[in-house]
């Protein structure tokens, strides 16, 4: 293969970087997000292609095999994975990025341990990348239901975690000091163990924050590896990694802070408080749950002026987004104003509800975030909650509740509230929902797809 001159390679990398930035900018809006993903993909294709032309590169057969396997696996899983399983796919694919960064760092450490700058950057990348892949795997197992979703805790857990991290970093530091690669083995083992132990005490309610933070970790690890490559013989190959990793790290960090803010908690609280490990006793809840059947619920909606849908993870589990779209269309055909209230942490990953509703063909102009929609609830005749729990719990306004201070969707202010739920269980946070006991709330029990199907049938009879 003909190697390009360094200035030409650098110029193409600059082009890829510009396209990366344009793609990231497009992803900031739902209406342009698809275009942004395509732009980012084109940028990555450019970066990979020009990397193959960097002077001094070898082992093209192994590179081709890796690209082929990764491309086929990615294409296959993107085709077959249901939208409801998207959070765990995002978690594991993000973990793959962290693992790749850790593997690159390992190679750099094994080949450049005597190069202080390169080795130091690689060591930092290895710490973050190893933590990211191990933590992401635990997040995947929890989301997939193969591991307990509630926090897994034991006495002295944080002390043990810190000890594992410090000991692991100490082994890595000693490897740099002694120039003996043997000490890298316990270094990587302990850092992987730390990633596992870091994610174990995190419950399902915190997964949006966890996924975005591990995404940021992966970006930072990639950027550090890029800096290490820049200082090596294949310096040009590191520039795209530096920029792409920095963009991902910055975006992931900002998203993590936004997710934590949406829960009125700090990132450290998410990772070290084991939120949801113990369930609230239910003190402070007054009244009783009152049920409603599909016919009565359909009648309330049919003769309303405005209905606000509030989707949650229950809708995702039931794959009911298409039924929700059908119900919304029928209501609009009767002249009812329909809006959708989206809480930032509804679901198991950032933007989960937006993705599901977009898949069902619901227009973006009907989707409103918490700040936009909360003032609308007092005017709504019906707030229809589909599988949401913690994000609509008025206990957040009650001092003493674990949710106290969390910004929620104030659905209890609607004239009537209909909550579709499979049973009377608590949400991921393990906290009793005050909303279910309000005088203006009625419970429509059943799987979301089946229950909304009954609503659709009842609404058609009214027509």
N, C-alpha and C positions, 0 to 999 in steps of 0.2 A: 504494500500500500504506500502511495506517495505521501510523504509528510509535508505539511504546509509550513511556511515560514511563520515564526512567532508573531510578527505584526498582523498577519492575515488572520491567524487564530484568535488573537485578542480582539480584532475588529468584529469577528463573528460572535464572540462571547458577549461583546457589548450589545449587539443586536438582540441576542437571546435574552439578555438582562432587561432590555427595554420592553420586549414582548412580555416577559414575566411580570413586570410592574403594571403594564396595561391590563394583563389578565387579572391580577389581584384587584386592581381598581374596578374592573367590571364585575367582580364577584361581590362587591359591596351592595349591589342592588339585586333583588330577586328577578327583575325584568331583564337584566343583562348577565346574570350569573352563568347561564349556559354558554354564552359567548366567552366569558372569562375563563371558564374551564377549558374550552377549545384553545384559546390563546395560550394558556399556561402549558397545555399539552404540546402545542407547536414549539413553544420556547424550549421545553425539555427535549423535544426531538432534535432541535437545532444544536442544543448543548451537547447531547450525546453524540450526534453525528460528527461535530467538529472535534470532540474529545478523541475520537478514533484517529484523527489526523495529526494529533500532537506528536512532535518529534520525540523519538525514544520509546514510544509505546510498543508493547509486545503482547504475546499471549492472546492473539485475536480470536483463536478458536474458542478458548474458554469464555471470552467476552461475548462472542456470538451465541454460545450455548446458554449463557446466563440471561442474555437479553431475550432469547427465544422462549425459554421456560417462563421467565417472569411475565412477558407479554401475553403468552397463551393463558397462563393462570389468571392474570388480571382480567383479560377479556372474558374468560369463562365465568369467573365469579361475579363479575359485573352484570353478566347476562342472566344468571340463574338465581342470584340472591334476591329475596323479596325485600320490598322497601321497609317492611317491619323489622327486618334483620340488619338494616343499614348501620345502626349504631355499633354493633359488634364487628361488622366488616370494616368500618372506619377505624375502630380500635385496633384490630389486628393488622390492617394495612399500615397504620401509623407506626405500630410496633415494628413492622418489617423495615421501615425507614430508620428507626432507632437501631435495629439490629445491624443494618447495612453500615450505618455510621460507626457502630462499635467494631464491626469486622475490619473496616478500613483503618480505624485507629489501632487495632491489634496488629495488622500488617506493618503499619508505620513504626510501631513500637518494636517489633521484632527485627526490622531492617535498619532503623535509625535511632536506636536506643542511646547511642553516643552523641547524637545531635541534640544539644540541650533544648533549643527552641522548638524544633519539630517534635521531640519526645514529650515535652511539656504540654504542647497543644494537643497532641494525640492522647495523652493521659486524661486531660480534661474532657475531650470528646468521648473517650471510652467510658468515663464515669457516667456521663449524662446519657449516652447511647445505650449502655447496658441497663441502666435504671429504666429507661423508656421502654425497651423491648420486654423486659420482665414484668413491669407494671402493666403494660398494655395487654399482655397475655392474660394476666389475672382479670383485668377489666373485661376482656373478651369472654372469659369463662363465666364471669358473673352475669354478663348481659345475655349470654347464650343459655343460662340456666344450668350449666354444668358444675357450678360452684355456688354456694350460698350467697345470695345477693345482699343480705344484711351484713353489717360489719362483723368481721371475725377478729375477736380481741382476746388478750390474755394479760394477766398482771405484769406490770413492768415492761409492756410492749415498746413504748417509745424509747426507753433506756436501751433495750436490746437493739432496736433499730439503729439508734445513733452509734452504738458500739460497733455494730457490723459495718456501718458506713466508714467510721473513723479507721477501723482496722483494715478495711479494704483499701482505702486511700493510702494508708501507711505502707502497705505491701507495694503499691504502685510507686510511691515515693522512694522506697528502698531499692526497687528495681532500677530506677533512674540513677540513684546514688551509687549503687554497686555495679551497674552495667551488666547485671545478670538477669537474663530473660526468664529464668526459673520462677522468680517471684511474681511474674505476671499471671501465672496460673491461679494462685489464691486471690490475687487482685480481682480478676474477672469473676471468679466463683462468688466471692463475697459481694461484689457489686450487683450481680444478678439476683443473689439472695436478698439484698437490700431492696431491689425493685419489687420483688414479690411481697416482702413484708410491708413495704410502704403502701401497697394497694389493698392488702387484705382487710384493714380496718375501715375501708371506705364502702359506704352503703350505696344501694341503687339510686337513691334520691340525689346523690352527689355526682353521678356519672357524667353529666354535661360538663362540669368543671374539670373532672379528671381527664376526660378525653381531650379537651382543649389544652390542658397543661402538658400532657404527654406529647401532644402535637408540637407544642412550643419546645419541649425538651429535644425532640427529634431535630427540629430546625436548628437549634443552637449546636447540637452535636455535629450536624452536617457542616455548619459554618466553621466550627473549630477544626474539623478534618480538612476543610478547604484551605484554611490558613496553614495547616501542617503541610499540605501538598505544595502550596505556593513556595514554601521554603525548601522543597525537595527538587529532584532532577526533573520532575514533570510539573514544574511550577504553573504553567498555563492551565493545566487541567483543574487546578483548584479554584480559579476565579469564579466560575459559574456556581460552584458549590458554596463559596462564601456568600455570594449575593442571594442565591435561592434559599440557602439556610437561614440567612439573616432575615429575609422577608417572612419566611415561615415562622421563625422564632418570634419576631416582633408581632406578627398578626396573631399567633397563638397565645402569646402573653397578654395582649390586649383583650382578646376574646375571653381568656381565663378570668381576667379582672372584671369584665362585664358580667360574666356568668355568676361570679361570686357576689358582685354587687346586686344582681337580681335576686339573690337569696339572702341579702343583708348579712353576709358572712365573709370573713377573710379567707384567703387561700390556705393559710396555716390552720385555720379552724376546720376547713374541709378535710385536710389530710391527717389531722392529729386529734380530732374530737370524737371520732367513731360515732357520728351522728346517726341515730336510728338503731343503735345497738340495743337499747332498752326502750320499751314501749311506754307511752304515757298512760296513766291510770284512767283518764277520762274525766278527771275532776274539772269542774267548770262547765261541763256540757249539760244543758237543760233541755227538757222536752223529749219527744220521741220521733222516730222516723215514720213518715206517712207515705204509703205507696200510692201509685196511680197506674191505671191501665193504659194501653196504647190508644184506645178510642178517645178517652178523655184528654190525654196528652195531645193527640192530633187536633182535637177540637180547639184546645187552648191556643195552639200555634196557628191554626187556620184562620181564626178570627182576631189575631193580633195585628197591630200595626208594625211592630218591629220585633224580630227575634234575633238574639245574639247567640251564636254557637260558640262553645268553649271546648275545644278538643284536648284530649290528654292521651296518656300512654295506653289506656284501655281501648281507645279507638284503634291505635296501631296494632295492638295484640289481636284484636278481632278482625283486622283488615277491613274496617268498615268505612273507609274514606269514600269509596264509590257510592255507598248507600247514603252517606251524609250529603254528597253532591246531589243525588237524586231527590232527597228530601228538601234540600235548599231550593232546587229548581221548581219543585211543586209549590212551595210557599211563595216564591217570587211570581209564579204564574197567577197566583191569587192576589197579587198586589202587596204582599208582605215585604217589608224591608228586611233583608238578611245581611248580617255582618258576622265576622269571625274574630274572636278575641284570642290572641296568641301570647302566652307567657314565655319569656326567654328560655326558661328551663323546663318547659313542658316536654315530656318525652325523655329519651335517654341520650340525646346528643344535642348540641347547639343547632337550632333551626329544624329540629325533627318534625314538628307539626307543619311547618311551611313546606317541607319536602313532600310529605304525605298528601297534603291538600293540593299542591301543585300537580302531583301525579294524577290526582282525580280530576284535574281540569278546572279547579276553582280559581277564579280570576284573582290576581294579586291585589287588585284595588278593593277587594272585599276583606282583606286580611289587615288587622289592626293590632299594633303592639299594646302593651299594658298602659303606657302613658297616653296613648291616643284614645283608647276605648273605655277607660275607667269612668270618665265623666258621662258616658253614654248609658251606663247601666240603669240609673234612676228613670230614664225615659223608655227603657225596654219593657215591653209587655211580658216577654218570656226570655229567660236565659236558659239555654239548653246545654247542660254540661255532659259531654260525652267522654267518660273514662278519665276525667281529670280529678285530682284529689288534693294533694298538698298545695297546689298553686291557687286554689280557690277557698282555702280553709280560713275562715274569719278568726280562728285561734291566733293568727298572726297579729291581731289587734289586742289580744288579751295578755296582759303582763303576767309572767310566770310560765307561759307556754314555751316549749322549746322553739316554736316557730316565731316567737314574738319579734316584731320588727321586720319580718320578711315582707317585701312588697308583693302583694297578691292581686289577683283579679277580683274586684269587689262585686261579684255576681249576686251576693245577698241583697243588694240594693235594687235589683230588678223587681217588678211587680210580682212576677211569679218565676219560680226556679224549678226546672225539671232536671233531675240528675239520673242519667243512665249509668248503671253500675251492675256488675255481675252479682255482687252480694253485699254484705254489710262490713266487710273487712276494712282495715285501715290502709293508708297509703304507704309509699316506700319509706316515709319518715317514721312510721309506726305511731302516728299521732291521730287521735280521734278527731273527726272533722265536724266542727260546730255547724257548718252549713247544712248538713243532712238533718239537723234537728230544728231548723228554723220553721216558723209558722207558715212562711210562704214557699216552702220547699216540698216537693213531692218526688218520691223515688220510683223510677221506672227500671225495675230489675230485669236482668237478662244480658246475654252476650250482645255487644253493641250491634253487630251485623244483623242478628235476628230481631232484636228489639226495634231497630230503626226500619227494618223491613216491614214490621207490623205497623209502624207509624206511617210509612209510605202507603201501605194498603188501606189504612183507615182514612188517610187524607184523600186518596183517590175516590173512596166511597162518598165522602163529603162533597166532592166535586160533581 
